[in-house]
Amino acid sequence: MAVTTFDVDERTAELLAKLQTTFGVKTNAAVLRKAVALANIASQHAGPDNTITIAPSEDGTKPAVKISLAG
């Protein structure tokens, strides 16, 4: 398995820790694997304008979100 090392700022470190809980994993590497898998799925379903739209919640408490996958 390839090993990659990089530095993150405090905000990113906190987000990685939060995502460990959200994803139910114990390591930052596992968070990154899931994030890359999710990005792959998003890219496969992006529209011609390289965006995806996340539908609003069924109860209406969360609005739809449009995300650009372009740089």
A tleap script that builds the chain and sets N, CA, C and O, in Angstrom:
source leaprc.protein.ff14SB
mol = sequence {
  NMET ALA VAL THR THR PHE ASP VAL ASP GLU
  ARG THR ALA GLU LEU LEU ALA LYS LEU GLN
  THR THR PHE GLY VAL LYS THR ASN ALA ALA
  VAL LEU ARG LYS ALA VAL ALA LEU ALA ASN
  ILE ALA SER GLN HIE ALA GLY PRO ASP ASN
  THR ILE THR ILE ALA PRO SER GLU ASP GLY
  THR LYS PRO ALA VAL LYS ILE SER LEU ALA
  CGLY
}
set mol.1.N position { 0.846 -1.180 0.000 }
set mol.1.CA position { 0.000 0.000 0.000 }
set mol.1.C position { 0.887 1.238 0.000 }
set mol.1.O position { 1.863 1.315 0.746 }
set mol.2.N position { 0.543 2.190 -0.833 }
set mol.2.CA position { 1.292 3.444 -0.904 }
set mol.2.C position { 1.063 4.259 0.368 }
set mol.2.O position { -0.018 4.229 0.955 }
set mol.3.N position { 2.092 4.979 0.775 }
set mol.3.CA position { 2.002 5.831 1.962 }
set mol.3.C position { 2.187 7.273 1.523 }
set mol.3.O position { 3.126 7.601 0.797 }
set mol.4.N position { 1.274 8.132 1.975 }
set mol.4.CA position { 1.352 9.556 1.678 }
set mol.4.C position { 1.272 10.314 2.992 }
set mol.4.O position { 0.433 10.012 3.841 }
set mol.5.N position { 2.127 11.279 3.153 }
set mol.5.CA position { 2.144 12.091 4.363 }
set mol.5.C position { 1.927 13.547 3.966 }
set mol.5.O position { 2.493 14.020 2.980 }
set mol.6.N position { 1.100 14.256 4.740 }
set mol.6.CA position { 0.900 15.668 4.483 }
set mol.6.C position { 0.513 16.370 5.770 }
set mol.6.O position { 0.026 15.746 6.713 }
set mol.7.N position { 0.733 17.659 5.796 }
set mol.7.CA position { 0.395 18.480 6.956 }
set mol.7.C position { -0.986 19.079 6.752 }
set mol.7.O position { -1.364 19.421 5.632 }
set mol.8.N position { -1.741 19.207 7.845 }
set mol.8.CA position { -3.048 19.858 7.788 }
set mol.8.C position { -3.101 20.935 8.858 }
set mol.8.O position { -2.432 20.848 9.888 }
set mol.9.N position { -3.908 21.946 8.595 }
set mol.9.CA position { -4.083 22.985 9.598 }
set mol.9.C position { -5.048 22.486 10.681 }
set mol.9.O position { -5.645 21.416 10.558 }
set mol.10.N position { -5.184 23.276 11.727 }
set mol.10.CA position { -6.007 22.863 12.869 }
set mol.10.C position { -7.468 22.652 12.467 }
set mol.10.O position { -8.110 21.711 12.935 }
set mol.11.N position { -7.986 23.505 11.620 }
set mol.11.CA position { -9.385 23.379 11.168 }
set mol.11.C position { -9.602 22.054 10.448 }
set mol.11.O position { -10.600 21.374 10.687 }
set mol.12.N position { -8.675 21.685 9.572 }
set mol.12.CA position { -8.791 20.426 8.842 }
set mol.12.C position { -8.638 19.236 9.788 }
set mol.12.O position { -9.342 18.237 9.640 }
set mol.13.N position { -7.732 19.332 10.754 }
set mol.13.CA position { -7.556 18.261 11.734 }
set mol.13.C position { -8.846 18.044 12.524 }
set mol.13.O position { -9.237 16.906 12.785 }
set mol.14.N position { -9.503 19.139 12.902 }
set mol.14.CA position { -10.768 19.032 13.626 }
set mol.14.C position { -11.850 18.402 12.754 }
set mol.14.O position { -12.642 17.591 13.233 }
set mol.15.N position { -11.885 18.773 11.473 }
set mol.15.CA position { -12.864 18.207 10.552 }
set mol.15.C position { -12.608 16.716 10.355 }
set mol.15.O position { -13.553 15.928 10.325 }
set mol.16.N position { -11.350 16.320 10.221 }
set mol.16.CA position { -11.030 14.898 10.094 }
set mol.16.C position { -11.498 14.126 11.325 }
set mol.16.O position { -12.042 13.029 11.195 }
set mol.17.N position { -11.295 14.684 12.511 }
set mol.17.CA position { -11.734 14.035 13.748 }
set mol.17.C position { -13.261 13.903 13.774 }
set mol.17.O position { -13.789 12.861 14.163 }
set mol.18.N position { -13.963 14.952 13.364 }
set mol.18.CA position { -15.424 14.909 13.321 }
set mol.18.C position { -15.899 13.853 12.320 }
set mol.18.O position { -16.845 13.114 12.595 }
set mol.19.N position { -15.245 13.783 11.165 }
set mol.19.CA position { -15.642 12.817 10.140 }
set mol.19.C position { -15.345 11.380 10.563 }
set mol.19.O position { -16.014 10.453 10.107 }
set mol.20.N position { -14.352 11.185 11.429 }
set mol.20.CA position { -14.123 9.842 11.969 }
set mol.20.C position { -15.389 9.354 12.671 }
set mol.20.O position { -15.794 8.205 12.496 }
set mol.21.N position { -16.005 10.214 13.455 }
set mol.21.CA position { -17.239 9.868 14.150 }
set mol.21.C position { -18.381 9.684 13.159 }
set mol.21.O position { -19.120 8.702 13.232 }
set mol.22.N position { -18.522 10.621 12.239 }
set mol.22.CA position { -19.599 10.559 11.248 }
set mol.22.C position { -19.528 9.276 10.431 }
set mol.22.O position { -20.545 8.620 10.204 }
set mol.23.N position { -18.314 8.917 9.985 }
set mol.23.CA position { -18.128 7.739 9.148 }
set mol.23.C position { -17.997 6.453 9.955 }
set mol.23.O position { -18.027 5.360 9.390 }
set mol.24.N position { -17.852 6.576 11.274 }
set mol.24.CA position { -17.707 5.386 12.113 }
set mol.24.C position { -16.379 4.674 11.917 }
set mol.24.O position { -16.319 3.445 11.935 }
set mol.25.N position { -15.309 5.452 11.730 }
set mol.25.CA position { -13.975 4.880 11.535 }
set mol.25.C position { -13.030 5.425 12.601 }
set mol.25.O position { -13.364 6.365 13.322 }
set mol.26.N position { -11.837 4.817 12.690 }
set mol.26.CA position { -10.921 5.177 13.768 }
set mol.26.C position { -9.685 5.948 13.333 }
set mol.26.O position { -8.934 6.435 14.178 }
set mol.27.N position { -9.462 6.068 12.021 }
set mol.27.CA position { -8.237 6.730 11.565 }
set mol.27.C position { -8.521 7.779 10.495 }
set mol.27.O position { -9.539 7.726 9.805 }
set mol.28.N position { -7.601 8.731 10.374 }
set mol.28.CA position { -7.716 9.725 9.310 }
set mol.28.C position { -7.590 9.061 7.944 }
set mol.28.O position { -8.229 9.486 6.982 }
set mol.29.N position { -6.771 8.025 7.860 }
set mol.29.CA position { -6.620 7.311 6.588 }
set mol.29.C position { -7.955 6.720 6.145 }
set mol.29.O position { -8.291 6.765 4.962 }
set mol.30.N position { -8.712 6.170 7.081 }
set mol.30.CA position { -10.024 5.605 6.746 }
set mol.30.C position { -10.986 6.702 6.306 }
set mol.30.O position { -11.779 6.498 5.386 }
set mol.31.N position { -10.923 7.866 6.958 }
set mol.31.CA position { -11.749 9.007 6.539 }
set mol.31.C position { -11.406 9.389 5.103 }
set mol.31.O position { -12.299 9.591 4.280 }
set mol.32.N position { -10.126 9.485 4.806 }
set mol.32.CA position { -9.712 9.887 3.469 }
set mol.32.C position { -10.114 8.851 2.417 }
set mol.32.O position { -10.504 9.221 1.309 }
set mol.33.N position { -10.024 7.561 2.748 }
set mol.33.CA position { -10.468 6.531 1.799 }
set mol.33.C position { -11.953 6.691 1.496 }
set mol.33.O position { -12.363 6.603 0.338 }
set mol.34.N position { -12.760 6.923 2.526 }
set mol.34.CA position { -14.199 7.104 2.313 }
set mol.34.C position { -14.476 8.390 1.535 }
set mol.34.O position { -15.351 8.413 0.669 }
set mol.35.N position { -13.748 9.446 1.834 }
set mol.35.CA position { -13.934 10.715 1.131 }
set mol.35.C position { -13.586 10.582 -0.348 }
set mol.35.O position { -14.279 11.132 -1.204 }
set mol.36.N position { -12.518 9.857 -0.648 }
set mol.36.CA position { -12.139 9.650 -2.049 }
set mol.36.C position { -13.185 8.797 -2.757 }
set mol.36.O position { -13.522 9.064 -3.910 }
set mol.37.N position { -13.700 7.775 -2.081 }
set mol.37.CA position { -14.752 6.938 -2.674 }
set mol.37.C position { -16.001 7.773 -2.947 }
set mol.37.O position { -16.631 7.619 -3.994 }
set mol.38.N position { -16.364 8.654 -2.019 }
set mol.38.CA position { -17.518 9.527 -2.202 }
set mol.38.C position { -17.285 10.500 -3.354 }
set mol.38.O position { -18.195 10.752 -4.144 }
set mol.39.N position { -16.080 11.046 -3.456 }
set mol.39.CA position { -15.758 11.945 -4.565 }
set mol.39.C position { -15.846 11.214 -5.898 }
set mol.39.O position { -16.289 11.787 -6.894 }
set mol.40.N position { -15.431 9.964 -5.920 }
set mol.40.CA position { -15.523 9.166 -7.141 }
set mol.40.C position { -16.977 8.984 -7.561 }
set mol.40.O position { -17.308 9.142 -8.736 }
set mol.41.N position { -17.837 8.657 -6.616 }
set mol.41.CA position { -19.269 8.491 -6.914 }
set mol.41.C position { -19.844 9.815 -7.409 }
set mol.41.O position { -20.581 9.848 -8.394 }
set mol.42.N position { -19.506 10.898 -6.726 }
set mol.42.CA position { -20.014 12.215 -7.136 }
set mol.42.C position { -19.578 12.541 -8.553 }
set mol.42.O position { -20.374 13.051 -9.342 }
set mol.43.N position { -18.322 12.256 -8.888 }
set mol.43.CA position { -17.834 12.584 -10.226 }
set mol.43.C position { -18.533 11.760 -11.302 }
set mol.43.O position { -18.729 12.237 -12.420 }
set mol.44.N position { -18.906 10.540 -10.975 }
set mol.44.CA position { -19.603 9.684 -11.931 }
set mol.44.C position { -21.029 10.163 -12.203 }
set mol.44.O position { -21.595 9.875 -13.258 }
set mol.45.N position { -21.604 10.892 -11.249 }
set mol.45.CA position { -22.990 11.331 -11.379 }
set mol.45.C position { -23.122 12.828 -11.632 }
set mol.45.O position { -24.233 13.359 -11.641 }
set mol.46.N position { -22.002 13.511 -11.837 }
set mol.46.CA position { -22.030 14.950 -12.092 }
set mol.46.C position { -22.654 15.234 -13.446 }
set mol.46.O position { -22.556 14.433 -14.375 }
set mol.47.N position { -23.289 16.377 -13.540 }
set mol.47.CA position { -23.889 16.809 -14.790 }
set mol.47.C position { -22.843 17.345 -15.750 }
set mol.47.O position { -21.657 17.378 -15.422 }
set mol.48.N position { -23.273 17.765 -16.937 }
set mol.48.CA position { -22.336 18.293 -17.926 }
set mol.48.C position { -21.579 19.531 -17.440 }
set mol.48.O position { -20.501 19.845 -17.945 }
set mol.49.N position { -22.147 20.224 -16.466 }
set mol.49.CA position { -21.482 21.402 -15.909 }
set mol.49.C position { -20.588 21.052 -14.721 }
set mol.49.O position { -20.135 21.936 -13.994 }
set mol.50.N position { -20.334 19.742 -14.529 }
set mol.50.CA position { -19.493 19.237 -13.428 }
set mol.50.C position { -20.030 19.598 -12.051 }
set mol.50.O position { -19.261 19.879 -11.132 }
set mol.51.N position { -21.348 19.591 -11.910 }
set mol.51.CA position { -21.947 19.824 -10.598 }
set mol.51.C position { -22.819 18.645 -10.231 }
set mol.51.O position { -23.284 17.894 -11.087 }
set mol.52.N position { -23.027 18.503 -8.928 }
set mol.52.CA position { -24.001 17.544 -8.410 }
set mol.52.C position { -24.962 18.319 -7.526 }
set mol.52.O position { -24.603 19.357 -6.970 }
set mol.53.N position { -26.169 17.821 -7.396 }
set mol.53.CA position { -27.149 18.440 -6.512 }
set mol.53.C position { -27.588 17.416 -5.497 }
set mol.53.O position { -28.026 16.320 -5.849 }
set mol.54.N position { -27.468 17.778 -4.230 }
set mol.54.CA position { -27.951 16.932 -3.145 }
set mol.54.C position { -29.370 17.371 -2.854 }
set mol.54.O position { -29.629 18.547 -2.600 }
set mol.55.N position { -30.283 16.422 -2.892 }
set mol.55.CA position { -31.710 16.731 -2.726 }
set mol.55.C position { -31.990 17.278 -1.333 }
set mol.55.O position { -31.255 16.992 -0.388 }
set mol.56.N position { -33.054 18.064 -1.208 }
set mol.56.CA position { -33.430 18.562 0.118 }
set mol.56.C position { -33.920 17.407 0.988 }
set mol.56.O position { -34.321 16.359 0.482 }
set mol.57.N position { -33.882 17.614 2.296 }
set mol.57.CA position { -34.388 16.583 3.206 }
set mol.57.C position { -35.889 16.430 3.005 }
set mol.57.O position { -36.574 17.376 2.618 }
set mol.58.N position { -36.384 15.247 3.268 }
set mol.58.CA position { -37.805 14.983 3.063 }
set mol.58.C position { -38.691 15.836 3.954 }
set mol.58.O position { -39.812 16.177 3.578 }
set mol.59.N position { -38.187 16.186 5.141 }
set mol.59.CA position { -39.005 16.991 6.054 }
set mol.59.C position { -38.864 18.492 5.797 }
set mol.59.O position { -39.502 19.306 6.465 }
set mol.60.N position { -38.017 18.853 4.817 }
set mol.60.CA position { -37.878 20.257 4.446 }
set mol.60.C position { -36.973 21.074 5.336 }
set mol.60.O position { -36.880 22.289 5.163 }
set mol.61.N position { -36.297 20.440 6.293 }
set mol.61.CA position { -35.443 21.208 7.200 }
set mol.61.C position { -34.078 21.528 6.609 }
set mol.61.O position { -33.382 22.422 7.091 }
set mol.62.N position { -33.691 20.789 5.553 }
set mol.62.CA position { -32.411 21.056 4.895 }
set mol.62.C position { -32.675 21.286 3.415 }
set mol.62.O position { -33.310 20.462 2.756 }
set mol.63.N position { -32.185 22.411 2.893 }
set mol.63.CA position { -32.428 22.730 1.473 }
set mol.63.C position { -31.552 21.888 0.547 }
set mol.63.O position { -30.606 21.238 0.990 }
set mol.64.N position { -31.878 21.910 -0.728 }
set mol.64.CA position { -31.031 21.279 -1.736 }
set mol.64.C position { -29.707 22.030 -1.780 }
set mol.64.O position { -29.653 23.234 -1.525 }
set mol.65.N position { -28.645 21.306 -2.106 }
set mol.65.CA position { -27.315 21.901 -2.196 }
set mol.65.C position { -26.708 21.529 -3.538 }
set mol.65.O position { -26.679 20.353 -3.902 }
set mol.66.N position { -26.224 22.519 -4.274 }
set mol.66.CA position { -25.560 22.273 -5.546 }
set mol.66.C position { -24.057 22.472 -5.321 }
set mol.66.O position { -23.625 23.499 -4.795 }
set mol.67.N position { -23.269 21.467 -5.730 }
set mol.67.CA position { -21.826 21.483 -5.491 }
set mol.67.C position { -21.092 21.383 -6.819 }
set mol.67.O position { -21.380 20.503 -7.630 }
set mol.68.N position { -20.139 22.291 -7.039 }
set mol.68.CA position { -19.311 22.234 -8.230 }
set mol.68.C position { -18.104 21.348 -7.962 }
set mol.68.O position { -17.412 21.516 -6.957 }
set mol.69.N position { -17.852 20.402 -8.867 }
set mol.69.CA position { -16.685 19.527 -8.732 }
set mol.69.C position { -15.478 20.082 -9.483 }
set mol.69.O position { -14.382 19.528 -9.401 }
set mol.70.N position { -15.680 21.172 -10.209 }
set mol.70.CA position { -14.591 21.783 -10.972 }
set mol.70.C position { -13.675 22.548 -10.030 }
set mol.70.O position { -14.115 23.063 -9.002 }
set mol.71.N position { -12.387 22.619 -10.391 }
set mol.71.CA position { -11.336 23.285 -9.637 }
set mol.71.C position { -11.768 24.513 -8.940 }
set mol.71.O position { -10.962 25.159 -8.271 }
savepdb mol mol.pdb
quit
